[in-house]
Amino acid sequence: MEDYRVKTSWRTSSKREYVFDKLGAVGVLAVMDLWSYCASEKTDGDLVGMSDKKIAAEAKWRGDPDEFMAALTDEDFQLVDGGPGERFIHDWKDHNPWVAGSNGRKAQASKGGKKSAEKRKAAKVNPTDSENSTTESQISSTDSGNSTTESKMSSTPSPSVSASLPFPNPTAPRRVAEPQKAHHEGMPTKDGKGWFITDRLMSTLCDTYPHDKVDVRQELLKANAWLIANPTKQKTHRGMPRFINGWMARAAKDAEKPKEKRDVTVGWCSPSTEFKNQDPSEMW
């Protein structure tokens, strides 16, 4: 059901004043009821084929239908155009273009719905067509991926992977084997799902943080232990890459700091303390 538009100027319109003078307040209400009827049933404003009595009835006019139509079709204050049986609302499409175009929108939506239904029906009739095409594309992509992997493996020795770790064990950048996820639950996360580091992230970490400064594998073990020991500070599955990268960055920063040399001569037993000149036998 559509709604219709009435300009705010209708309140002071000369047409409204004319209808009020001729038919009273109920006449003004009947005009608006007629508009409401058109918005619901005659969205194009065309009343062709309807008798004046029928039009007055739909407008909820209780008086004489001829009197009602005479007021609405007055040449100086025209609200309805056309003769008996060929009536239509004056300038309806100009004042209510949205309502007037509702039938076209419904037809277009119905046409689109039919097309969608036909596609779904065709998919049910031949469900294997789309599946076969998808499977073939997956097979072709897998074959190409396997050939690429084989060429890399033939030229580059593959490092060993620890089955007890949730991540690969790299020995050089971009020489990462597939992690054996089936043997480990992964690094703990807030989501409750085990997180496994991807080959891409592992290679990026190895390239970013040189082995002479950061032992990536050892730092991953430390991060895993820290997450287990601090369950309230565990990250989400999505936030784990950022957490791991931040962990490596801190490890690299700590590696660049000069190590403080501990002076073993300083302490409670140091000669510089108050016991420097005291007999050891008297100290106990």
FIFILUM-955618 format. One record per residue: z, x, y negated of N, C-alpha, C in turn; residue in one letter; chain. Coordinates in Angstrom, 2 decimals. Atoms other than C-alpha are relative to their C-alpha. Layout:
! residues N
      npz      npx      npy     capz     capx     capy      cpz      cpx      cpy  residuo  cadena
        Z        X        Y        Z        X        Y        Z        X        Y        a       A
...
END
This chain:
! residues 284
      npz      npx      npy     capz     capx     capy      cpz      cpx      cpy  residuo  cadena
     0.00     0.85     1.19     0.00     0.00     0.00     0.00     0.88    -1.24        m       A
     0.13    -0.78     1.22    -1.07     1.37    -3.38     0.84    -0.60    -1.13        e       A
    -0.61     0.51     1.23     0.73     1.08    -6.70    -1.07     0.04    -1.10        d       A
     1.00     0.05     1.05    -1.14     0.30    -9.87     0.61     0.44    -1.33        y       A
    -0.42    -0.58     1.27    -0.99     1.64   -13.40    -0.10    -1.04    -1.12        r       A
     0.00     0.85     1.19    -0.05    -0.32   -16.53     0.39     0.86    -1.19        v       A
    -0.29    -0.79     1.18    -0.19     1.36   -19.91     1.22    -0.55    -0.75        k       A
    -1.17     0.43     0.77     2.93     1.30   -22.06    -0.39    -0.86    -1.19        t       A
     0.46     0.80     1.13     0.81    -0.25   -24.80    -0.18    -1.48     0.36        s       A
     0.11     1.39    -0.42     0.61    -3.44   -22.72     1.10    -0.86    -0.63        w       A
    -1.13     0.75     0.57     3.98    -4.46   -24.18    -0.34    -0.57    -1.37        r       A
     0.36     0.45     1.35     2.46    -4.78   -27.66    -1.49    -0.35    -0.09        t       A
     1.44     0.26    -0.02    -1.13    -5.51   -26.59    -0.31    -1.39    -0.54        s       A
     0.44     1.31     0.52    -3.01    -8.32   -28.34    -0.38    -0.94     1.16        s       A
     0.33     0.82    -1.16    -4.19    -9.51   -24.92     1.25    -0.64     0.59        k       A
    -1.26     0.54    -0.52    -0.62    -9.91   -23.75     0.52    -1.11    -0.91        r       A
    -0.46     1.00     0.96     0.27   -11.79   -26.92    -0.82    -1.30     0.14        e       A
     0.86     1.18    -0.15    -2.72   -14.09   -26.39     0.38    -0.81     1.25        y       A
    -0.38     0.69    -1.24    -1.75   -14.86   -22.78     1.35    -0.68    -0.17        v       A
    -1.32     0.58     0.23     1.83   -15.46   -23.89    -0.10    -1.29    -0.81        f       A
     0.17     1.20     0.83     0.70   -17.91   -26.57    -0.65    -1.15     0.79        d       A
     0.73     1.03    -0.73    -1.62   -19.75   -24.16     0.77    -0.53     1.22        k       A
    -0.59     0.39    -1.28     0.37   -19.72   -20.92     1.51     0.22     0.08        l       A
    -1.43    -0.27    -0.03     3.87   -18.56   -21.83     0.33     1.26     0.80        g       A
    -0.45    -1.20    -0.70     5.95   -15.85   -20.17    -0.46     0.01     1.46        a       A
     0.43     0.06    -1.39     5.01   -17.08   -16.70    -1.47     0.38     0.13        v       A
     1.40    -0.38    -0.01     1.37   -16.54   -17.63    -0.15     1.52    -0.02        g       A
     0.01    -1.47     0.04     2.04   -12.88   -18.52     0.38     0.57     1.37        v       A
    -0.42    -0.45    -1.32     3.87   -12.47   -15.21    -1.10    -0.23     1.04        l       A
     1.08     0.31    -0.94     0.97   -14.12   -13.36    -1.13     1.02    -0.10        a       A
     1.02    -1.02     0.17    -1.47   -11.61   -14.85     0.39     1.27     0.75        v       A
    -0.47    -1.21    -0.67     0.65    -8.73   -13.58     0.05    -0.19     1.52        m       A
     0.04     0.28    -1.44     0.96   -10.41   -10.17    -1.42     0.09     0.54        d       A
     1.39    -0.10    -0.42    -2.82   -10.64   -10.05    -0.40     1.47     0.15        l       A
     0.26    -1.44    -0.10    -3.04    -6.88   -10.72     0.64     0.58     1.27        w       A
    -0.70    -0.48    -1.20    -0.49    -6.27    -7.98    -0.76    -0.40     1.26        s       A
     0.79     0.48    -1.15    -2.57    -8.35    -5.56    -1.25     0.87     0.19        y       A
     1.21    -0.82    -0.08    -5.69    -6.34    -6.39     0.33     1.41     0.53        c       A
    -0.39    -1.33    -0.47    -3.86    -3.02    -5.85     0.26     0.02     1.49        a       A
    -0.33     0.09    -1.42    -2.82    -4.23    -2.42    -1.18    -0.42     0.85        s       A
     1.04     0.59    -0.84    -5.82    -6.24    -1.20    -1.42     0.23    -0.51        e       A
     1.32    -0.17     0.59    -8.73    -5.77    -3.60     0.01     1.26    -0.86        k       A
    -0.23    -1.26     0.72    -8.43    -2.10    -4.52    -1.11     0.36    -0.98        t       A
     1.08    -0.27     0.94   -11.82    -2.04    -6.25    -0.03    -1.00    -1.15        d       A
    -0.07     0.99     1.07   -10.81    -4.98    -8.50    -1.04    -1.09     0.10        g       A
     1.08     0.97    -0.18   -13.66    -7.11    -7.11     0.55    -1.27     0.66        d       A
    -0.49     1.28    -0.51   -12.74   -10.79    -6.65    -1.15    -0.92     0.42        l       A
     1.19     0.78    -0.38   -16.25   -11.90    -5.62     0.27    -0.75     1.30        v       A
    -0.21     0.83    -1.18   -16.16   -14.76    -3.13     1.28    -0.80    -0.04        g       A
    -1.26     0.73     0.12   -12.77   -16.03    -4.27    -0.16    -1.11    -1.04        m       A
     0.03     1.11     0.97   -12.50   -19.41    -5.96     1.08     0.21    -1.04        s       A
    -1.00    -0.11     1.05   -10.56   -19.79    -9.19     1.36    -0.49     0.49        d       A
    -1.24     0.52    -0.56    -7.96   -21.79    -7.28     0.68     1.06     0.86        k       A
    -0.55    -1.06    -0.85    -7.52   -18.93    -4.79     0.55     1.14    -0.85        k       A
    -0.46    -1.08     0.89    -7.24   -16.38    -7.59     1.32    -0.39    -0.65        i       A
    -1.24     0.47     0.63    -4.58   -18.48    -9.36     1.15    -0.02     0.99        a       A
    -1.05     0.03    -1.02    -2.68   -18.86    -6.10     0.51     1.41     0.30        a       A
    -0.43    -1.38    -0.25    -2.64   -15.09    -5.47     0.77     0.57    -1.19        e       A
    -0.73    -0.43     1.19    -1.41   -14.63    -9.05     1.33    -0.73    -0.16        a       A
    -1.24     0.78     0.01     1.47   -17.02    -8.26     0.08    -0.94    -1.23        k       A
     0.05     0.93     1.12     0.34   -19.33   -11.06     0.20    -1.43     0.53        w       A
    -0.35     1.32    -0.49     1.88   -22.77   -10.59    -0.68    -1.14    -0.77        r       A
     0.63     1.03     0.82    -0.11   -24.55   -13.27    -1.44    -0.28     0.41        g       A
     1.40     0.34    -0.23    -3.73   -25.64   -13.60    -0.82     1.28     0.15        d       A
     0.81    -1.21    -0.19    -6.07   -22.95   -12.14    -1.07     0.17    -1.06        p       A
     1.04    -0.10     1.02    -8.79   -23.79   -14.66     0.57     0.50    -1.32        d       A
    -0.66    -0.46     1.23    -6.36   -23.33   -17.57     0.32     1.49     0.09        e       A
    -0.34    -1.41    -0.20    -5.25   -20.00   -16.11    -1.24     0.89    -0.14        f       A
     1.21    -0.80     0.06    -8.79   -18.69   -15.67    -0.65    -0.04    -1.37        m       A
     0.56     0.10     1.36    -9.85   -19.95   -19.10     0.67     1.00    -0.92        a       A
    -0.73    -0.96     0.84    -7.14   -17.80   -20.71    -0.40     1.43     0.34        a       A
     0.31    -1.37    -0.42    -8.07   -14.73   -18.65    -1.44     0.41    -0.27        l       A
     1.41    -0.32     0.20   -11.81   -15.00   -19.27    -0.45    -0.24    -1.43        t       A
     0.36     0.20     1.40   -11.68   -15.63   -23.03    -0.80     1.20    -0.49        d       A
     0.90    -1.07     0.43   -14.44   -13.60   -24.68     0.67     1.00    -0.90        e       A
    -0.67    -0.91     0.92   -12.14   -12.14   -27.32     1.14     0.77     0.66        d       A
    -1.13    -0.64    -0.68    -9.28   -11.28   -24.93    -0.28     0.00     1.52        f       A
     0.48     0.09    -1.37   -11.06   -10.66   -21.67     0.84     0.86     0.94        q       A
    -0.75    -0.68    -1.05    -8.86    -9.77   -18.69    -0.74    -0.09     1.34        l       A
     0.80     0.17    -1.22   -11.26   -11.03   -16.01    -1.45    -0.24    -0.42        v       A
     1.43     0.16     0.28   -15.07   -10.75   -16.04    -0.68    -0.82     1.10        d       A
     0.80     0.72    -0.98   -17.76   -12.80   -14.28     0.28    -1.48     0.03        g       A
    -0.14     1.45    -0.12   -18.26   -16.46   -13.49     0.70    -0.39     1.28        g       A
    -0.66     0.49    -1.21   -16.77   -18.64   -10.74    -0.64     0.57     1.27        p       A
     0.48    -0.59    -1.24   -17.08   -16.95    -7.35    -0.48     1.42    -0.14        g       A
     0.46    -1.38     0.24   -18.10   -13.66    -8.96     0.93     0.72    -0.96        e       A
    -0.97    -0.59     0.91   -14.93   -12.65   -10.76     0.32     1.45     0.39        r       A
    -0.53    -1.34    -0.24   -13.69    -9.07   -11.12     0.88     0.39    -1.19        f       A
    -0.96    -0.40     1.03   -10.87    -7.46   -13.08    -0.69     0.87    -1.04        i       A
     0.64    -0.70     1.11   -11.96    -6.19   -16.48     0.46     1.47    -0.04        h       A
    -0.25    -1.45     0.10   -12.22    -2.32   -16.59     1.06     0.48     1.00        d       A
    -1.01    -0.37    -1.00   -10.14    -2.06   -13.41    -0.12     1.48     0.43        w       A
     0.19    -1.37    -0.46   -11.68     1.24   -12.27     0.34     1.03    -1.08        k       A
    -0.34    -0.92     1.09   -11.13     2.80   -15.69     1.51     0.14    -0.15        d       A
    -1.45    -0.03     0.17    -7.46     1.86   -15.85     0.75     0.42     1.26        h       A
    -0.65    -0.34    -1.27    -6.67     2.40   -12.15    -0.98     0.73     0.93        n       A
     0.98    -0.73    -0.83    -9.04     5.06   -10.78     0.57     0.40     1.37        p       A
    -0.60    -0.41    -1.28    -6.55     6.15    -8.08    -0.04    -1.15     1.02        w       A
     0.03     1.15    -0.89    -6.27     2.66    -6.65    -1.44    -0.32     0.41        v       A
     1.39     0.34    -0.29   -10.01     2.07    -6.92    -0.63     0.95     1.03        a       A
     0.56    -0.96    -0.96   -10.71     5.20    -4.85     0.75     0.08     1.31        g       A
    -0.82    -0.07    -1.21    -8.19     4.44    -2.10    -0.82    -0.25     1.26        s       A
     0.81     0.28    -1.19   -10.79     3.00     0.29    -0.82     1.21     0.41        n       A
     0.76    -1.20    -0.32   -12.90     6.13     0.00     0.88     1.07     0.64        g       A
    -0.91    -0.99    -0.58    -9.88     8.34     0.72     0.36    -0.36     1.44        r       A
    -0.34     0.44    -1.35    -8.94     6.24     3.75    -1.16     0.24     0.97        k       A
     1.16    -0.20    -0.86   -12.49     6.42     5.10    -0.17     1.48     0.34        a       A
     0.12    -1.44    -0.22   -12.56    10.19     4.66     1.06     0.49     0.98        q       A
    -1.09    -0.39    -0.91    -9.18    10.57     6.38    -0.28    -0.48     1.41        a       A
     0.33     0.53    -1.32   -10.32     8.35     9.22    -1.09     0.83     0.68        s       A
     1.08    -0.82    -0.53   -13.46    10.42     9.64     0.52     1.34     0.49        k       A
    -0.60    -1.27    -0.41   -11.44    13.61     9.74     0.85    -0.14     1.24        g       A
    -0.82     0.25    -1.18    -9.04    12.07    12.25    -0.83    -0.15     1.25        g       A
     0.88     0.17    -1.15   -11.90    11.10    14.52    -0.54     1.33     0.49        k       A
     0.51    -1.31    -0.38   -13.29    14.63    14.43     1.07     0.79     0.75        k       A
    -1.10    -0.70    -0.66    -9.88    16.06    15.34     0.23    -0.55     1.40        s       A
    -0.20     0.63    -1.31    -9.53    13.56    18.17    -1.09     0.43     0.97        a       A
     1.11    -0.42    -0.86   -12.96    14.50    19.50     0.17     1.44     0.47        e       A
    -0.23    -1.40    -0.37   -12.05    18.19    19.45     1.09     0.09     1.07        k       A
    -1.08    -0.02    -0.99    -8.81    17.53    21.31    -0.49    -0.53     1.35        r       A
     0.54     0.57    -1.22   -10.65    15.39    23.82    -0.90     1.00     0.71        k       A
     0.89    -0.99    -0.59   -13.27    18.07    24.36     0.79     1.16     0.61        a       A
    -0.84    -1.09    -0.53   -10.54    20.69    24.83     0.65    -0.40     1.32        a       A
    -0.61     0.47    -1.24    -8.92    18.53    27.52    -1.02    -0.06     1.13        k       A
     1.05     0.10    -1.01   -12.23    18.00    29.30    -0.37     1.38     0.53        v       A
     0.35    -1.36    -0.39   -13.07    21.72    29.32     1.07     0.98    -0.45        n       A
    -1.10    -0.87     0.45    -9.73    23.51    29.02    -0.22     1.45     0.35        p       A
     0.17    -1.39    -0.45   -10.96    26.63    30.82    -0.92     0.80    -0.89        t       A
     0.95    -0.72     0.85   -13.66    27.47    28.27     0.71     0.90    -0.98        d       A
    -0.71    -0.78     1.00   -11.29    28.53    25.53     0.90     1.05     0.65        s       A
    -0.87    -0.95    -0.69    -8.93    30.14    28.05    -0.78     1.20     0.51        e       A
     0.81    -1.09    -0.51   -11.74    32.15    29.61    -0.42     0.95    -1.09        n       A
     0.42    -0.86     1.11   -12.98    33.37    26.25     1.14     0.85    -0.49        s       A
    -1.17    -0.76     0.44    -9.46    34.39    25.27     0.33     1.10     0.99        t       A
    -0.32    -0.98    -1.04    -8.89    36.12    28.61    -0.99     1.15    -0.03        t       A
     1.02    -1.05     0.05   -12.19    38.00    28.35     0.23     0.94    -1.16        e       A
    -0.25    -0.86     1.15   -11.36    39.23    24.87     1.22     0.88     0.23        s       A
    -1.18    -0.79    -0.28    -7.93    40.34    26.05    -0.32     1.12     0.99        q       A
     0.35    -1.02    -0.98    -9.44    42.15    29.03    -0.79     1.12    -0.65        i       A
     0.82    -1.02     0.66   -12.01    43.91    26.85     0.85     0.88    -0.90        s       A
    -0.87    -0.80     0.87    -9.33    44.96    24.35     0.91     0.90     0.81        s       A
    -0.86    -0.81    -0.87    -7.11    46.17    27.21    -0.77     1.17     0.56        t       A
     0.81    -1.08    -0.54    -9.97    48.18    28.71    -0.19     1.11    -1.03        d       A
     0.20    -0.99     1.05   -10.68    49.87    25.39     1.28     0.76    -0.28        s       A
    -1.29    -0.66     0.23    -6.97    50.54    24.90     0.32     0.97     1.11        g       A
    -0.27    -0.88    -1.12    -6.71    52.03    28.39    -0.84     1.26    -0.07        n       A
     0.86    -1.17     0.09    -9.68    54.30    27.83     0.49     0.95    -1.07        s       A
    -0.54    -0.84     1.07    -8.18    55.54    24.56     1.25     0.72     0.46        t       A
    -1.25    -0.60    -0.48    -4.82    56.11    26.21    -0.27     1.10     1.00        t       A
     0.33    -1.01    -0.99    -6.41    57.98    29.10    -0.52     1.27    -0.63        e       A
     0.53    -1.18     0.67    -8.30    60.27    26.74     1.11     0.79    -0.67        s       A
    -1.13    -0.68     0.64    -5.08    61.03    24.84     0.85     0.72     1.03        k       A
    -0.84    -0.58    -1.03    -3.18    61.69    28.06    -0.64     1.23     0.62        m       A
     0.68    -1.15    -0.58    -5.84    64.03    29.34     0.07     1.21    -0.90        s       A
    -0.03    -1.11     0.94    -5.69    66.15    26.18     1.41     0.38    -0.40        s       A
    -1.36    -0.26     0.44    -1.96    65.89    25.48     0.96    -0.29     1.13        t       A
    -0.98     0.27    -1.06     0.84    66.27    28.03     0.99    -1.04    -0.46        p       A
    -0.93     1.08     0.33     3.08    63.23    28.12     1.42     0.44     0.26        s       A
    -1.40    -0.40    -0.19     6.81    63.90    27.60     0.71    -0.98     0.92        p       A
    -0.78     0.85    -0.88     9.37    62.55    29.97     0.83    -0.98    -0.80        s       A
    -0.78     1.05     0.65    11.31    59.42    29.14     1.25    -0.25     0.81        v       A
    -1.25     0.28    -0.69    14.94    58.84    29.96     0.11    -1.49     0.26        s       A
    -0.06     1.42    -0.35    15.33    55.56    31.85     1.26    -0.66    -0.51        a       A
    -1.26     0.58     0.47    18.84    55.12    30.45     0.03    -0.24    -1.48        s       A
     0.01     0.13     1.45    17.76    55.09    26.79    -0.86    -1.18    -0.42        l       A
     0.83     1.10     0.51    16.40    52.18    24.71    -1.15     0.48    -0.86        p       A
     1.06    -0.56     0.84    13.86    54.52    23.12    -0.60     1.19     0.74        f       A
     0.64    -1.14    -0.64    11.40    57.28    24.12     0.72     1.30    -0.30        p       A
    -0.58    -1.32     0.19    12.37    60.92    24.39    -1.11     0.95    -0.45        n       A
     1.15    -0.79     0.48     9.84    62.75    22.15     0.31     1.48    -0.03        p       A
    -0.13    -1.45     0.15     9.27    66.50    22.19    -0.89     0.51    -1.12        t       A
     0.88    -0.38     1.10     6.58    66.55    19.49    -0.50    -1.27    -0.66        a       A
     0.49     1.19     0.69     5.18    64.18    16.83    -1.22    -0.58     0.71        p       A
     1.12     0.75    -0.56     2.83    61.49    18.18    -0.23     0.32     1.47        r       A
     0.09    -0.20    -1.44     3.55    62.43    21.77     1.11    -0.82     0.64        r       A
    -1.06     0.90    -0.42     5.60    59.42    22.68    -0.47    -0.83     1.17        v       A
     0.33     0.82    -1.15     5.56    57.77    26.07     0.56    -1.39    -0.18        a       A
    -0.47     1.38     0.07     6.10    54.06    26.58     1.45    -0.08     0.49        e       A
    -1.39     0.11    -0.44     9.87    53.32    26.72     0.13    -0.95     1.18        p       A
    -0.21     0.84    -1.17    11.05    51.91    30.02     1.07    -1.02    -0.32        q       A
    -0.92     1.01     0.50    12.61    48.76    28.61     0.74    -0.74     1.12        k       A
    -0.59     0.79    -1.08    13.34    47.19    31.98     1.31     0.59     0.49        a       A
    -1.19    -0.66    -0.51    16.10    49.74    32.66     1.13     0.03    -1.03        h       A
    -1.03    -0.04     1.02    18.10    49.17    29.51    -0.02    -1.28    -0.82        h       A
    -0.09     1.23     0.78    19.30    46.27    27.43    -0.43     0.20    -1.45        e       A
     0.38    -0.27     1.38    18.29    48.00    24.20     1.21     0.19    -0.89        g       A
    -1.08    -0.19     0.96    20.33    48.76    21.10     0.55    -1.37    -0.42        m       A
    -0.59     1.32     0.29    22.79    45.93    20.30    -0.32    -0.45    -1.42        p       A
     0.28     0.58     1.30    21.95    43.60    17.41     0.85    -1.24    -0.22        t       A
    -0.75     1.19     0.36    23.58    40.73    15.59    -0.60    -1.25     0.64        k       A
     0.66     1.15    -0.61    21.02    38.37    17.10     0.32    -0.17     1.48        d       A
    -0.29     0.07    -1.41    22.25    39.17    20.59    -1.14     0.46     0.88        g       A
     1.16    -0.47    -0.75    18.86    40.58    21.62    -0.05     1.52    -0.06        k       A
     0.13    -1.44     0.00    18.37    44.16    22.68    -1.21     0.45    -0.80        g       A
     1.09    -0.49     0.86    16.26    46.13    20.21    -0.50     1.33     0.55        w       A
     0.62    -1.22    -0.49    13.82    48.80    21.39    -0.88     0.58    -1.09        f       A
     0.81    -0.64     1.03    12.23    51.29    19.05    -1.45     0.05     0.46        i       A
     1.42     0.01    -0.33     8.45    51.08    18.94    -0.58     1.41    -0.05        t       A
     0.66    -1.31     0.02     6.09    54.00    19.53    -0.38     0.40    -1.42        d       A
     0.43    -0.29     1.37     4.85    53.71    15.98     1.16     0.50    -0.84        r       A
    -1.16    -0.42     0.78     8.32    53.95    14.46     0.50     1.35     0.48        l       A
    -0.46    -1.27    -0.54     9.25    56.80    16.79    -0.85     1.14    -0.52        m       A
     0.91    -1.03     0.51     6.17    58.79    15.77     0.22     0.25    -1.48        s       A
    -0.25    -0.14     1.44     6.87    58.09    12.10     1.28     0.79    -0.26        t       A
    -1.25    -0.74     0.17    10.45    59.34    12.45    -0.18     1.47     0.32        l       A
     0.24    -1.40    -0.38     9.29    62.50    14.22    -0.81     0.74    -1.06        c       A
     0.80    -0.63     1.04     6.73    63.19    11.50     0.78     0.19    -1.29        d       A
    -0.73    -0.02     1.28     9.12    62.44     8.64     1.17     0.98     0.02        t       A
    -1.20    -0.84    -0.08    12.19    64.32     9.88    -0.27     1.12     1.01        y       A
     0.35    -1.11    -0.90    11.31    67.79    11.34     1.10     0.27     1.02        p       A
    -0.94    -0.23    -1.09    12.93    68.80    14.60     1.02     1.09    -0.33        h       A
    -0.94    -1.08     0.33    14.52    71.91    13.05     1.15    -0.50    -0.86        d       A
    -1.08     0.55     0.83    16.62    69.65    10.81     0.67    -1.20     0.65        k       A
    -0.55     1.22    -0.59    17.06    66.39    12.68    -0.47    -0.13     1.44        v       A
     0.32     0.31    -1.40    17.22    65.82    16.42    -0.08    -1.52     0.11        d       A
     0.19     1.44     0.05    15.74    62.32    16.42     0.64    -0.68     1.20        v       A
    -0.55     0.61    -1.20    16.72    61.58    20.00     1.53    -0.05    -0.04        r       A
    -1.46    -0.05     0.06    20.31    62.69    19.47     0.54    -0.96    -1.06        q       A
    -0.45     0.91     1.05    20.60    60.71    16.25    -0.12    -1.45     0.44        e       A
     0.12     1.36    -0.53    19.34    57.60    18.01     1.16    -0.32     0.94        l       A
    -1.16     0.19    -0.87    22.07    58.08    20.60     1.26    -0.26    -0.82        l       A
    -1.16     0.19     0.88    24.64    58.36    17.81    -0.02    -1.40    -0.63        k       A
     0.12     1.32     0.62    23.30    55.24    16.10     0.31    -1.11     1.00        a       A
    -0.26     0.98    -1.05    23.42    53.34    19.38     1.51    -0.10     0.28        n       A
    -1.45    -0.01    -0.24    27.03    54.40    19.98     0.75    -0.63    -1.17        a       A
    -0.66     0.57     1.18    27.98    53.46    16.41    -0.11    -1.52    -0.01        w       A
     0.19     1.45    -0.04    26.53    49.96    16.81     0.88    -0.64     1.08        l       A
    -0.85     0.53    -1.06    28.41    49.49    20.08     1.46    -0.01    -0.44        i       A
    -1.39    -0.11     0.44    31.66    50.65    18.48     0.31    -0.88    -1.20        a       A
    -0.21     0.83     1.20    31.15    48.48    15.37    -0.81    -1.29     0.13        n       A
     0.80     1.23    -0.22    29.95    45.06    16.60    -0.11    -0.88    -1.23        p       A
     0.06     0.84     1.20    30.78    43.37    13.28    -0.99     0.52    -1.02        t       A
     0.95    -0.59     0.94    28.40    45.72    11.49    -1.39     0.15     0.60        k       A
     1.33    -0.06    -0.61    25.48    45.29    13.82    -1.03    -0.70    -0.87        q       A
     1.08     0.52     0.83    22.13    44.51    12.20    -0.79    -1.06     0.75        k       A
     0.89     0.96    -0.64    19.65    41.76    12.84    -1.16     0.73     0.65        t       A
     1.15    -0.60    -0.68    16.65    42.41    15.06    -1.04     0.46    -1.01        h       A
     0.99    -0.33     1.03    14.46    42.42    11.97     0.44     1.17    -0.86        r       A
    -0.51    -1.05     0.88    16.73    44.79    10.05     0.22     1.34     0.68        g       A
    -0.25    -1.24    -0.73    16.97    47.46    12.77    -0.89     1.16    -0.46        m       A
     0.81    -1.15     0.46    13.96    49.60    11.63     0.54     0.60    -1.29        p       A
    -0.54    -0.51     1.25    15.47    49.88     8.16     1.31     0.75     0.24        r       A
    -1.27    -0.65    -0.31    18.88    50.75     9.61    -0.25     1.38     0.62        f       A
     0.28    -1.27    -0.67    17.42    53.48    11.85    -0.56     1.02    -0.98        i       A
     0.58    -0.92     0.98    15.38    54.98     9.02     1.09     0.52    -0.95        n       A
    -1.10    -0.45     0.85    18.47    55.04     6.78     0.91     0.98     0.71        g       A
    -0.83    -0.91    -0.79    20.43    56.72     9.57    -0.63     1.39     0.05        w       A
     0.70    -1.28    -0.06    17.79    59.45     9.91    -0.01     0.70    -1.35        m       A
     0.01    -0.59     1.34    17.63    59.95     6.15     1.34     0.65    -0.30        a       A
    -1.32    -0.59     0.23    21.39    60.52     6.01     0.20     1.26     0.85        r       A
    -0.12    -1.17    -0.86    21.19    62.91     8.95    -0.76     1.18    -0.58        a       A
     0.79    -1.07     0.61    18.45    64.90     7.20     0.70     0.55    -1.24        a       A
    -0.71    -0.42     1.20    20.47    64.98     4.00     1.21     0.85     0.35        k       A
    -1.16    -0.79    -0.43    23.54    66.22     5.83    -0.42     1.36     0.53        d       A
     0.47    -1.27    -0.54    21.46    68.92     7.52    -0.34     1.00    -1.09        a       A
     0.34    -0.88     1.11    20.41    70.29     4.13     1.21     0.55    -0.74        e       A
    -1.21    -0.46     0.67    23.99    70.69     2.94     0.45     1.33     0.62        k       A
    -0.50    -1.27    -0.56    25.35    74.25     3.29     1.31    -0.23     0.74        p       A
    -1.21     0.16    -0.79    27.97    74.45     5.99     1.14     0.82    -0.59        k       A
    -1.17    -0.67     0.56    31.43    75.30     4.71     0.59     0.94     1.04        e       A
    -0.61    -0.99    -0.88    32.90    78.47     6.20     1.51    -0.16    -0.02        k       A
    -1.45     0.18    -0.11    36.40    77.93     7.44     0.69     1.37     0.03        r       A
    -0.78    -1.24     0.07    38.88    80.67     6.55     1.17    -0.11     0.97        d       A
    -1.02     0.12    -1.04    40.93    81.15     9.69     1.30     0.69    -0.39        v       A
    -1.22    -0.71     0.43    43.39    83.32     7.78     0.88    -0.86    -0.86        t       A
    -0.77     0.89     0.86    44.53    80.37     5.70     0.60    -1.09     0.87        v       A
    -0.67     1.03    -0.81    47.07    78.04     7.28     1.49     0.24     0.04        g       A
    -1.45    -0.13    -0.03    50.67    77.64     8.13     0.45     1.33     0.61        w       A
    -0.36    -1.29    -0.59    50.57    80.86    10.17    -0.69     1.15    -0.68        c       A
     0.70    -1.04     0.72    48.57    82.83     7.61     0.98     1.00    -0.59        s       A
    -0.87    -1.02     0.63    50.02    86.14     6.31     0.27    -0.30    -1.45        p       A
    -0.19     0.28     1.42    49.66    84.68     2.82     1.08    -1.04    -0.25        s       A
    -1.02     1.02     0.17    52.33    82.07     3.45     1.36     0.63    -0.21        t       A
    -1.35    -0.50     0.27    56.04    82.35     2.89     0.58     0.78     1.18        e       A
    -0.48    -0.71    -1.18    56.41    83.75     6.41    -0.66     1.37     0.15        f       A
     0.77    -1.23    -0.09    54.32    86.79     5.62     0.84     1.19     0.40        k       A
    -0.84    -1.18    -0.25    57.15    89.30     5.67     1.18    -0.32     0.89        n       A
    -1.13     0.42    -0.83    59.42    87.42     8.07    -0.19     0.47     1.41        q       A
     0.02    -0.46    -1.38    60.30    88.72    11.48    -0.40    -1.19     0.89        d       A
     0.45     1.12    -0.87    58.43    86.59    14.10     1.11    -0.56     0.83        p       A
    -1.07     0.51    -0.84    61.61    86.34    16.18     0.91    -0.95    -0.75        s       A
    -0.85     0.86     0.81    63.36    84.64    13.29    -0.71    -1.31    -0.34        e       A
     0.76     1.18     0.35    60.59    82.06    12.87     0.22    -1.11     1.00        m       A
    -0.12     1.02    -1.04    61.45    80.21    16.08     1.44    -0.20     0.40        w       A
END
